[in-house]
Amino acid sequence: MVNNSKSNIEYWLALKLVPRLAIHKKIALVETFGLTALFSLDNNPSVLSSANNLSVKQLCAFRQPDWQKITQIIQASAACNSAIVCFDDTRYPQLLKQIYDPPLVLFVQGNALLLNARQLAVVGSRSASAGGRDTAFSLCQQLVQLNFVITSGLALGIDAAAHRGALSQPAGTIAVVATGLDQVYPARHLSLAQQIIASNGTIISEFLPGTQARAGHFPKRNRLISGLSLGVLVVEAELKSGSLITARCALEQNREVFAIPSSIENQQAKGCHWLIKQGAKLVEQCADIIDEFAFADKPSLHLKSGELPLKLVVQGAYKGEDEINRKGLCNDTLLANVGFEITPVDKVVSRSELPVEEVLIRLTMLELSGLVSAVPGGYIRTQ
């Protein structure tokens, strides 16, 4: 039963906690019936009739939300000095609303007004060369002077250099993380995180306080990095790199993709060179980026969304000082739903009976592990 004493934030959190229901379906329900009406199913026949496809657990989550857990989430968020920005909040980033699966709730530390600023995502290898880190630092230092906000993932290597380049000027930067905001991953970046907040920057997450870093969280984090931004600049990346997942997200979200070339002997640049071959804009200086946005209506080369490498191996994709445990991918039950012939994503969804966004994340992880390959029209099993 709906409780009129509940706040807007509580209802959005209750919707977030509805299990195994795709985000786009939750948003569609809100747009059709209104947020609070969804939690009075028994009193609203039109909503109840639309709920025929919901599972027993999902119906229970609408009829009897766990208000105690929701209160604990709000308290935990306040304890780590984070605001809760919901989908209908004026501070919610408008660009993020354009992606297929925008988070219903963002946890935000620092300056929430930056969320709608003009952002450029800068990503790259965690084990970047000294030259790569210097390049990221220098370009980001210049880009913030041109009124870009630098958005990255607080990771080792290029991410950290990008944040530090932005912070070298009186400007904020945005870090999107794959954990709850009550912790910092990697732990060695605690001082960098503190500096971001102290410099009027922002740290955001879609994950509840208390959430630990896990392999599956990083692709979800990457879609937010690209979704918040007008484009993605890849500074250094191996073919075995999570940065190419961010590039793929950018393509799916109709964002620009930029890449910096390097020596052909530099293994850290192989991913950048591949992106350039496929149509990413080659960047040598800030003007190459500014020109693209200054003349956004001119014809330009773009990557084709189905043309990322067929085998991106998970080794090296999400490593820092602390390595994420990736065991068990070979036993992923989703793998059984992908054939050795081309299998469309909608068929995988139908066979697995899982939400679309969960299927996409797990397919990405299987692709990173080399167990499936993305091809035009869907996926094929490789092992």
MIVO-819998 format. One record per residue (C-alpha): residue in one letter; residue number from 1; x, z, y. Coordinates in nm, 2 decimals, decimal comma. Each point is the difference from the previous one (the first is absolute). Layout:
# residues N
+--------+-----+--------+--------+--------+
! residu ! num !      u !      w !      v !
+--------+-----+--------+--------+--------+
!      A ! NUM !      X !      Z !      Y !
...
+--------+-----+--------+--------+--------+
END
This chain:
# residues 383
+--------+-----+--------+--------+--------+
! residu ! num !      u !      w !      v !
+--------+-----+--------+--------+--------+
!      M !   1 !   0,00 !   0,00 !   0,00 !
!      V !   2 !   0,13 !  -0,08 !   0,35 !
!      N !   3 !   0,11 !   0,29 !   0,21 !
!      N !   4 !  -0,05 !  -0,06 !   0,37 !
!      S !   5 !   0,25 !   0,27 !   0,08 !
!      K !   6 !   0,29 !  -0,21 !  -0,14 !
!      S !   7 !   0,23 !  -0,19 !   0,23 !
!      N !   8 !   0,07 !  -0,37 !   0,00 !
!      I !   9 !   0,35 !   0,07 !  -0,14 !
!      E !  10 !  -0,15 !   0,19 !  -0,29 !
!      Y !  11 !  -0,22 !  -0,29 !  -0,09 !
!      W !  12 !   0,28 !  -0,25 !   0,01 !
!      L !  13 !   0,21 !   0,22 !  -0,22 !
!      A !  14 !  -0,29 !   0,04 !  -0,24 !
!      L !  15 !  -0,02 !  -0,38 !  -0,02 !
!      K !  16 !   0,37 !  -0,02 !  -0,05 !
!      L !  17 !  -0,03 !   0,23 !  -0,30 !
!      V !  18 !  -0,27 !  -0,21 !  -0,18 !
!      P !  19 !   0,20 !  -0,10 !  -0,31 !
!      R !  20 !   0,08 !  -0,35 !  -0,11 !
!      L !  21 !  -0,21 !  -0,18 !   0,26 !
!      A !  22 !   0,18 !  -0,28 !   0,19 !
!      I !  23 !   0,06 !   0,06 !   0,37 !
!      H !  24 !  -0,17 !  -0,32 !   0,11 !
!      K !  25 !  -0,31 !   0,11 !  -0,20 !
!      K !  26 !   0,00 !   0,34 !   0,17 !
!      I !  27 !   0,03 !  -0,16 !   0,34 !
!      A !  28 !  -0,29 !  -0,24 !  -0,08 !
!      L !  29 !  -0,22 !   0,29 !  -0,10 !
!      V !  30 !   0,08 !   0,17 !   0,33 !
!      E !  31 !  -0,08 !  -0,32 !   0,20 !
!      T !  32 !  -0,33 !  -0,04 !  -0,19 !
!      F !  33 !  -0,14 !   0,35 !  -0,01 !
!      G !  34 !   0,21 !   0,22 !   0,23 !
!      L !  35 !   0,25 !   0,26 !  -0,09 !
!      T !  36 !  -0,21 !   0,31 !  -0,03 !
!      A !  37 !  -0,29 !  -0,18 !  -0,18 !
!      L !  38 !   0,23 !  -0,06 !  -0,30 !
!      F !  39 !   0,01 !   0,37 !  -0,06 !
!      S !  40 !  -0,38 !   0,03 !  -0,02 !
!      L !  41 !  -0,06 !  -0,24 !  -0,29 !
!      D !  42 !  -0,30 !   0,19 !  -0,13 !
!      N !  43 !  -0,18 !  -0,01 !   0,34 !
!      N !  44 !   0,07 !  -0,36 !   0,07 !
!      P !  45 !  -0,15 !  -0,24 !  -0,26 !
!      S !  46 !   0,17 !  -0,31 !   0,15 !
!      V !  47 !   0,34 !   0,15 !  -0,04 !
!      L !  48 !  -0,09 !   0,13 !  -0,34 !
!      S !  49 !  -0,11 !  -0,35 !  -0,12 !
!      S !  50 !   0,33 !  -0,14 !   0,12 !
!      A !  51 !   0,19 !   0,26 !  -0,20 !
!      N !  52 !  -0,10 !  -0,14 !  -0,33 !
!      N !  53 !   0,35 !  -0,13 !  -0,06 !
!      L !  54 !   0,16 !   0,33 !   0,07 !
!      S !  55 !   0,13 !   0,21 !  -0,29 !
!      V !  56 !  -0,12 !   0,35 !  -0,07 !
!      K !  57 !   0,31 !   0,15 !   0,15 !
!      Q !  58 !  -0,04 !  -0,21 !   0,31 !
!      L !  59 !  -0,36 !   0,10 !   0,05 !
!      C !  60 !   0,09 !   0,36 !  -0,05 !
!      A !  61 !   0,27 !  -0,03 !   0,27 !
!      F !  62 !  -0,27 !  -0,13 !   0,24 !
!      R !  63 !  -0,26 !   0,26 !  -0,10 !
!      Q !  64 !   0,23 !   0,30 !  -0,02 !
!      P !  65 !   0,32 !  -0,05 !   0,20 !
!      D !  66 !   0,27 !   0,25 !  -0,06 !
!      W !  67 !  -0,03 !   0,15 !   0,35 !
!      Q !  68 !   0,24 !   0,28 !  -0,09 !
!      K !  69 !   0,28 !  -0,25 !  -0,09 !
!      I !  70 !  -0,08 !  -0,19 !   0,32 !
!      T !  71 !   0,04 !   0,32 !   0,21 !
!      Q !  72 !   0,33 !   0,06 !  -0,17 !
!      I !  73 !   0,12 !  -0,35 !   0,08 !
!      I !  74 !  -0,09 !   0,05 !   0,37 !
!      Q !  75 !   0,18 !   0,34 !   0,01 !
!      A !  76 !   0,30 !  -0,15 !  -0,17 !
!      S !  77 !   0,01 !  -0,28 !   0,25 !
!      A !  78 !  -0,02 !   0,24 !   0,29 !
!      A !  79 !   0,28 !   0,21 !  -0,16 !
!      C !  80 !   0,24 !  -0,30 !   0,01 !
!      N !  81 !  -0,11 !  -0,08 !   0,36 !
!      S !  82 !  -0,17 !  -0,33 !  -0,10 !
!      A !  83 !  -0,32 !  -0,14 !   0,15 !
!      I !  84 !  -0,26 !  -0,17 !  -0,22 !
!      V !  85 !  -0,09 !  -0,34 !   0,13 !
!      C !  86 !  -0,30 !  -0,15 !  -0,18 !
!      F !  87 !  -0,10 !  -0,36 !  -0,03 !
!      D !  88 !  -0,25 !   0,02 !   0,29 !
!      D !  89 !   0,23 !   0,19 !   0,23 !
!      T !  90 !   0,10 !  -0,18 !   0,32 !
!      R !  91 !   0,36 !   0,08 !  -0,07 !
!      Y !  92 !  -0,02 !  -0,18 !  -0,34 !
!      P !  93 !   0,23 !  -0,31 !   0,01 !
!      Q !  94 !  -0,21 !  -0,31 !   0,05 !
!      L !  95 !   0,25 !  -0,23 !  -0,17 !
!      L !  96 !  -0,02 !   0,22 !  -0,31 !
!      K !  97 !  -0,38 !  -0,05 !  -0,01 !
!      Q !  98 !   0,07 !  -0,37 !  -0,07 !
!      I !  99 !   0,17 !   0,05 !  -0,33 !
!      Y ! 100 !  -0,19 !  -0,01 !  -0,34 !
!      D ! 101 !   0,03 !   0,37 !  -0,08 !
!      P ! 102 !   0,06 !   0,20 !   0,32 !
!      P ! 103 !   0,02 !   0,38 !  -0,07 !
!      L ! 104 !  -0,31 !   0,19 !   0,09 !
!      V ! 105 !   0,20 !   0,29 !   0,14 !
!      L ! 106 !   0,35 !   0,02 !   0,15 !
!      F ! 107 !   0,20 !   0,32 !   0,04 !
!      V ! 108 !   0,19 !  -0,03 !   0,32 !
!      Q ! 109 !   0,29 !   0,22 !   0,14 !
!      G ! 110 !   0,11 !  -0,06 !   0,36 !
!      N ! 111 !  -0,13 !  -0,26 !   0,24 !
!      A ! 112 !  -0,32 !  -0,15 !  -0,14 !
!      L ! 113 !  -0,03 !  -0,23 !   0,30 !
!      L ! 114 !   0,29 !  -0,21 !  -0,14 !
!      L ! 115 !  -0,22 !  -0,12 !  -0,29 !
!      N ! 116 !  -0,15 !  -0,27 !   0,21 !
!      A ! 117 !   0,32 !  -0,10 !   0,18 !
!      R ! 118 !   0,17 !  -0,34 !  -0,06 !
!      Q ! 119 !   0,20 !   0,06 !  -0,31 !
!      L ! 120 !   0,27 !  -0,19 !  -0,20 !
!      A ! 121 !   0,08 !   0,12 !  -0,35 !
!      V ! 122 !   0,37 !   0,01 !  -0,09 !
!      V ! 123 !   0,09 !   0,04 !  -0,37 !
!      G ! 124 !   0,29 !  -0,06 !  -0,23 !
!      S ! 125 !   0,23 !   0,14 !  -0,27 !
!      R ! 126 !   0,05 !   0,37 !  -0,05 !
!      S ! 127 !   0,36 !  -0,08 !  -0,10 !
!      A ! 128 !   0,06 !  -0,22 !   0,31 !
!      S ! 129 !   0,35 !  -0,10 !   0,11 !
!      A ! 130 !   0,15 !   0,14 !   0,31 !
!      G ! 131 !  -0,05 !  -0,33 !   0,17 !
!      G ! 132 !  -0,37 !  -0,01 !  -0,10 !
!      R ! 133 !  -0,05 !   0,35 !   0,14 !
!      D ! 134 !   0,17 !  -0,09 !   0,32 !
!      T ! 135 !  -0,21 !  -0,32 !   0,04 !
!      A ! 136 !  -0,32 !   0,20 !  -0,06 !
!      F ! 137 !   0,10 !   0,26 !   0,25 !
!      S ! 138 !   0,10 !  -0,25 !   0,27 !
!      L ! 139 !  -0,31 !  -0,22 !  -0,04 !
!      C ! 140 !  -0,24 !   0,29 !   0,01 !
!      Q ! 141 !   0,18 !   0,15 !   0,30 !
!      Q ! 142 !  -0,07 !  -0,33 !   0,18 !
!      L ! 143 !  -0,35 !  -0,05 !  -0,13 !
!      V ! 144 !  -0,13 !   0,33 !   0,13 !
!      Q ! 145 !   0,13 !  -0,10 !   0,34 !
!      L ! 146 !  -0,23 !  -0,30 !  -0,03 !
!      N ! 147 !  -0,30 !   0,23 !  -0,06 !
!      F ! 148 !  -0,01 !  -0,02 !  -0,38 !
!      V ! 149 !  -0,06 !   0,32 !  -0,20 !
!      I ! 150 !   0,22 !   0,00 !  -0,31 !
!      T ! 151 !  -0,18 !   0,08 !  -0,32 !
!      S ! 152 !   0,18 !   0,08 !  -0,33 !
!      G ! 153 !  -0,01 !   0,22 !  -0,30 !
!      L ! 154 !   0,25 !   0,29 !   0,07 !
!      A ! 155 !   0,20 !  -0,11 !  -0,31 !
!      L ! 156 !   0,38 !  -0,01 !  -0,03 !
!      G ! 157 !   0,20 !  -0,31 !   0,13 !
!      I ! 158 !  -0,18 !  -0,25 !   0,22 !
!      D ! 159 !  -0,31 !   0,21 !   0,06 !
!      A ! 160 !   0,21 !   0,29 !   0,14 !
!      A ! 161 !   0,21 !  -0,23 !   0,21 !
!      A ! 162 !  -0,31 !  -0,16 !   0,15 !
!      H ! 163 !  -0,15 !   0,33 !   0,09 !
!      R ! 164 !   0,33 !   0,12 !   0,15 !
!      G ! 165 !   0,03 !  -0,32 !   0,20 !
!      A ! 166 !  -0,34 !   0,05 !   0,15 !
!      L ! 167 !   0,08 !   0,37 !   0,07 !
!      S ! 168 !   0,31 !  -0,10 !   0,19 !
!      Q ! 169 !  -0,23 !  -0,10 !   0,28 !
!      P ! 170 !  -0,28 !   0,21 !   0,16 !
!      A ! 171 !  -0,25 !  -0,14 !  -0,24 !
!      G ! 172 !  -0,20 !   0,12 !  -0,29 !
!      T ! 173 !   0,01 !  -0,14 !  -0,35 !
!      I ! 174 !  -0,25 !   0,02 !  -0,29 !
!      A ! 175 !   0,10 !   0,11 !  -0,35 !
!      V ! 176 !  -0,24 !  -0,07 !  -0,29 !
!      V ! 177 !   0,07 !   0,22 !  -0,30 !
!      A ! 178 !  -0,10 !   0,01 !  -0,36 !
!      T ! 179 !  -0,05 !   0,38 !  -0,03 !
!      G ! 180 !  -0,22 !   0,26 !   0,16 !
!      L ! 181 !   0,11 !   0,10 !   0,35 !
!      D ! 182 !   0,09 !   0,35 !  -0,11 !
!      Q ! 183 !   0,33 !  -0,14 !  -0,14 !
!      V ! 184 !   0,27 !  -0,25 !   0,09 !
!      Y ! 185 !   0,12 !  -0,26 !  -0,25 !
!      P ! 186 !   0,30 !  -0,05 !  -0,03 !
!      A ! 187 !   0,08 !   0,36 !   0,09 !
!      R ! 188 !   0,31 !  -0,10 !   0,18 !
!      H ! 189 !  -0,21 !  -0,16 !   0,27 !
!      L ! 190 !  -0,16 !   0,33 !   0,11 !
!      S ! 191 !   0,20 !  -0,01 !   0,33 !
!      L ! 192 !  -0,10 !  -0,37 !   0,06 !
!      A ! 193 !  -0,36 !   0,09 !  -0,05 !
!      Q ! 194 !   0,03 !   0,28 !   0,24 !
!      Q ! 195 !   0,17 !  -0,22 !   0,25 !
!      I ! 196 !  -0,29 !  -0,26 !  -0,03 !
!      I ! 197 !  -0,26 !   0,26 !   0,08 !
!      A ! 198 !   0,22 !   0,15 !   0,29 !
!      S ! 199 !   0,03 !  -0,35 !   0,15 !
!      N ! 200 !  -0,37 !  -0,05 !   0,03 !
!      G ! 201 !  -0,01 !  -0,21 !  -0,33 !
!      T ! 202 !  -0,23 !   0,02 !  -0,29 !
!      I ! 203 !   0,01 !   0,06 !  -0,37 !
!      I ! 204 !  -0,31 !  -0,10 !  -0,20 !
!      S ! 205 !  -0,12 !   0,01 !  -0,36 !
!      E ! 206 !  -0,32 !  -0,08 !  -0,19 !
!      F ! 207 !   0,10 !   0,26 !  -0,26 !
!      L ! 208 !  -0,14 !   0,35 !  -0,01 !
!      P ! 209 !   0,23 !   0,29 !   0,09 !
!      G ! 210 !   0,18 !   0,11 !  -0,31 !
!      T ! 211 !   0,04 !  -0,35 !  -0,14 !
!      Q ! 212 !   0,34 !  -0,06 !  -0,15 !
!      A ! 213 !   0,19 !  -0,33 !   0,00 !
!      R ! 214 !  -0,09 !  -0,23 !  -0,29 !
!      A ! 215 !   0,09 !  -0,36 !  -0,08 !
!      G ! 216 !  -0,36 !  -0,12 !   0,05 !
!      H ! 217 !  -0,02 !   0,15 !   0,35 !
!      F ! 218 !   0,27 !  -0,23 !   0,14 !
!      P ! 219 !  -0,19 !  -0,33 !  -0,03 !
!      K ! 220 !  -0,30 !   0,17 !   0,16 !
!      R ! 221 !   0,22 !   0,13 !   0,28 !
!      N ! 222 !   0,15 !  -0,35 !   0,05 !
!      R ! 223 !  -0,34 !  -0,16 !   0,06 !
!      L ! 224 !  -0,06 !   0,24 !   0,29 !
!      I ! 225 !   0,34 !  -0,08 !   0,15 !
!      S ! 226 !  -0,08 !  -0,37 !   0,01 !
!      G ! 227 !  -0,37 !   0,06 !   0,08 !
!      L ! 228 !   0,08 !   0,20 !   0,32 !
!      S ! 229 !   0,23 !  -0,27 !   0,13 !
!      L ! 230 !  -0,01 !  -0,34 !   0,15 !
!      G ! 231 !   0,28 !  -0,11 !  -0,23 !
!      V ! 232 !   0,27 !   0,12 !  -0,25 !
!      L ! 233 !   0,37 !  -0,04 !   0,06 !
!      V ! 234 !   0,21 !   0,02 !  -0,32 !
!      V ! 235 !   0,36 !   0,08 !   0,08 !
!      E ! 236 !   0,16 !   0,03 !  -0,34 !
!      A ! 237 !  -0,17 !  -0,02 !  -0,34 !
!      E ! 238 !   0,10 !  -0,08 !  -0,35 !
!      L ! 239 !  -0,24 !  -0,20 !  -0,22 !
!      K ! 240 !  -0,04 !   0,33 !  -0,18 !
!      S ! 241 !  -0,13 !   0,17 !   0,31 !
!      G ! 242 !  -0,32 !   0,17 !   0,11 !
!      S ! 243 !   0,04 !  -0,17 !   0,34 !
!      L ! 244 !  -0,12 !  -0,32 !  -0,15 !
!      I ! 245 !  -0,32 !   0,18 !  -0,10 !
!      T ! 246 !  -0,05 !   0,08 !   0,37 !
!      A ! 247 !   0,06 !  -0,37 !   0,08 !
!      R ! 248 !  -0,27 !  -0,09 !  -0,25 !
!      C ! 249 !  -0,24 !   0,25 !   0,16 !
!      A ! 250 !   0,07 !  -0,16 !   0,34 !
!      L ! 251 !  -0,09 !  -0,34 !  -0,14 !
!      E ! 252 !  -0,32 !   0,12 !  -0,15 !
!      Q ! 253 !  -0,09 !   0,17 !   0,33 !
!      N ! 254 !   0,08 !  -0,32 !   0,20 !
!      R ! 255 !   0,30 !   0,16 !   0,18 !
!      E ! 256 !   0,32 !  -0,17 !   0,10 !
!      V ! 257 !   0,31 !   0,03 !  -0,22 !
!      F ! 258 !   0,36 !   0,00 !   0,14 !
!      A ! 259 !   0,33 !   0,02 !  -0,18 !
!      I ! 260 !   0,36 !   0,04 !   0,10 !
!      P ! 261 !   0,26 !  -0,22 !  -0,18 !
!      S ! 262 !   0,34 !   0,12 !  -0,11 !
!      S ! 263 !   0,30 !  -0,11 !  -0,20 !
!      I ! 264 !  -0,08 !  -0,18 !  -0,33 !
!      E ! 265 !   0,23 !   0,26 !  -0,16 !
!      N ! 266 !  -0,22 !   0,28 !   0,11 !
!      Q ! 267 !  -0,22 !   0,10 !  -0,29 !
!      Q ! 268 !  -0,21 !   0,22 !   0,24 !
!      A ! 269 !  -0,10 !  -0,32 !   0,18 !
!      K ! 270 !  -0,13 !  -0,20 !  -0,29 !
!      G ! 271 !  -0,36 !   0,10 !   0,06 !
!      C ! 272 !   0,02 !  -0,10 !   0,37 !
!      H ! 273 !   0,15 !  -0,34 !  -0,09 !
!      W ! 274 !  -0,28 !  -0,06 !  -0,25 !
!      L ! 275 !  -0,26 !   0,09 !   0,27 !
!      I ! 276 !   0,16 !  -0,24 !   0,25 !
!      K ! 277 !  -0,01 !  -0,28 !  -0,26 !
!      Q ! 278 !  -0,37 !   0,06 !  -0,05 !
!      G ! 279 !  -0,07 !  -0,02 !   0,38 !
!      A ! 280 !   0,06 !   0,34 !   0,15 !
!      K ! 281 !   0,14 !  -0,03 !   0,35 !
!      L ! 282 !   0,38 !   0,04 !   0,01 !
!      V ! 283 !   0,10 !   0,26 !   0,26 !
!      E ! 284 !   0,34 !   0,02 !   0,17 !
!      Q ! 285 !  -0,12 !   0,18 !   0,32 !
!      C ! 286 !  -0,30 !   0,17 !   0,15 !
!      A ! 287 !  -0,10 !  -0,32 !   0,17 !
!      D ! 288 !  -0,08 !  -0,16 !  -0,34 !
!      I ! 289 !  -0,27 !   0,27 !  -0,05 !
!      I ! 290 !  -0,13 !   0,00 !   0,36 !
!      D ! 291 !  -0,04 !  -0,37 !   0,00 !
!      E ! 292 !  -0,22 !   0,01 !  -0,31 !
!      F ! 293 !  -0,24 !   0,24 !   0,16 !
!      A ! 294 !   0,01 !  -0,17 !   0,35 !
!      F ! 295 !  -0,11 !  -0,33 !  -0,16 !
!      A ! 296 !  -0,22 !   0,13 !  -0,27 !
!      D ! 297 !  -0,22 !  -0,31 !   0,00 !
!      K ! 298 !   0,28 !  -0,24 !  -0,06 !
!      P ! 299 !   0,05 !  -0,15 !  -0,35 !
!      S ! 300 !   0,25 !   0,20 !  -0,20 !
!      L ! 301 !   0,13 !   0,03 !  -0,36 !
!      H ! 302 !  -0,16 !   0,28 !  -0,20 !
!      L ! 303 !   0,06 !   0,13 !  -0,35 !
!      K ! 304 !  -0,26 !  -0,09 !  -0,26 !
!      S ! 305 !  -0,16 !   0,31 !  -0,14 !
!      G ! 306 !   0,05 !  -0,10 !  -0,36 !
!      E ! 307 !   0,37 !  -0,07 !   0,03 !
!      L ! 308 !   0,19 !   0,33 !  -0,04 !
!      P ! 309 !   0,26 !   0,01 !  -0,28 !
!      L ! 310 !  -0,16 !  -0,01 !  -0,34 !
!      K ! 311 !   0,22 !   0,29 !  -0,12 !
!      L ! 312 !   0,07 !   0,29 !   0,23 !
!      V ! 313 !   0,16 !   0,27 !  -0,20 !
!      V ! 314 !  -0,08 !   0,36 !   0,09 !
!      Q ! 315 !   0,37 !   0,10 !  -0,02 !
!      G ! 316 !   0,11 !   0,08 !   0,35 !
!      A ! 317 !  -0,34 !  -0,05 !   0,16 !
!      Y ! 318 !  -0,08 !   0,36 !   0,07 !
!      K ! 319 !   0,32 !   0,20 !  -0,03 !
!      G ! 320 !   0,14 !   0,26 !   0,23 !
!      E ! 321 !   0,21 !   0,30 !  -0,08 !
!      D ! 322 !  -0,30 !   0,12 !  -0,21 !
!      E ! 323 !  -0,11 !  -0,28 !  -0,24 !
!      I ! 324 !  -0,37 !  -0,04 !  -0,07 !
!      N ! 325 !  -0,10 !   0,03 !  -0,36 !
!      R ! 326 !  -0,13 !  -0,34 !  -0,12 !
!      K ! 327 !  -0,04 !   0,07 !  -0,38 !
!      G ! 328 !  -0,32 !  -0,11 !  -0,17 !
!      L ! 329 !  -0,05 !  -0,34 !   0,17 !
!      C ! 330 !   0,03 !  -0,18 !  -0,33 !
!      N ! 331 !  -0,29 !   0,22 !  -0,13 !
!      D ! 332 !  -0,22 !  -0,07 !   0,30 !
!      T ! 333 !  -0,35 !  -0,08 !  -0,14 !
!      L ! 334 !  -0,05 !  -0,26 !   0,27 !
!      L ! 335 !   0,27 !  -0,21 !  -0,16 !
!      A ! 336 !  -0,22 !  -0,07 !  -0,30 !
!      N ! 337 !  -0,25 !  -0,17 !   0,24 !
!      V ! 338 !   0,25 !  -0,26 !   0,12 !
!      G ! 339 !   0,04 !  -0,30 !  -0,24 !
!      F ! 340 !   0,30 !  -0,22 !  -0,06 !
!      E ! 341 !  -0,21 !  -0,27 !   0,16 !
!      I ! 342 !  -0,09 !   0,01 !   0,38 !
!      T ! 343 !  -0,24 !   0,29 !   0,04 !
!      P ! 344 !  -0,18 !   0,03 !   0,34 !
!      V ! 345 !  -0,01 !   0,33 !   0,17 !
!      D ! 346 !  -0,38 !   0,02 !  -0,01 !
!      K ! 347 !   0,02 !  -0,04 !  -0,38 !
!      V ! 348 !   0,25 !   0,29 !  -0,02 !
!      V ! 349 !  -0,24 !   0,21 !   0,21 !
!      S ! 350 !  -0,29 !  -0,09 !  -0,23 !
!      R ! 351 !   0,19 !   0,07 !  -0,32 !
!      S ! 352 !   0,15 !   0,33 !   0,12 !
!      E ! 353 !  -0,31 !   0,12 !   0,19 !
!      L ! 354 !   0,23 !   0,15 !   0,27 !
!      P ! 355 !  -0,03 !  -0,03 !   0,38 !
!      V ! 356 !   0,16 !  -0,31 !   0,15 !
!      E ! 357 !   0,26 !   0,19 !   0,20 !
!      E ! 358 !   0,11 !   0,20 !  -0,30 !
!      V ! 359 !   0,04 !  -0,32 !  -0,20 !
!      L ! 360 !   0,20 !  -0,16 !   0,27 !
!      I ! 361 !   0,24 !   0,30 !   0,03 !
!      R ! 362 !   0,05 !   0,02 !  -0,38 !
!      L ! 363 !   0,05 !  -0,38 !  -0,02 !
!      T ! 364 !   0,27 !   0,03 !   0,26 !
!      M ! 365 !   0,17 !   0,28 !  -0,19 !
!      L ! 366 !  -0,01 !  -0,21 !  -0,32 !
!      E ! 367 !   0,14 !  -0,29 !   0,19 !
!      L ! 368 !   0,28 !   0,21 !   0,13 !
!      S ! 369 !   0,08 !   0,11 !  -0,35 !
!      G ! 370 !   0,01 !  -0,36 !  -0,12 !
!      L ! 371 !  -0,30 !   0,03 !  -0,23 !
!      V ! 372 !  -0,22 !  -0,24 !   0,19 !
!      S ! 373 !   0,05 !  -0,28 !   0,24 !
!      A ! 374 !  -0,20 !  -0,11 !   0,30 !
!      V ! 375 !  -0,09 !  -0,37 !  -0,01 !
!      P ! 376 !  -0,25 !  -0,22 !   0,18 !
!      G ! 377 !  -0,34 !   0,10 !  -0,12 !
!      G ! 378 !   0,09 !   0,35 !  -0,13 !
!      Y ! 379 !   0,25 !   0,17 !  -0,23 !
!      I ! 380 !   0,16 !  -0,08 !  -0,34 !
!      R ! 381 !   0,15 !   0,25 !  -0,24 !
!      T ! 382 !   0,37 !  -0,05 !  -0,06 !
!      Q ! 383 !   0,07 !   0,25 !  -0,28 !
+--------+-----+--------+--------+--------+
END
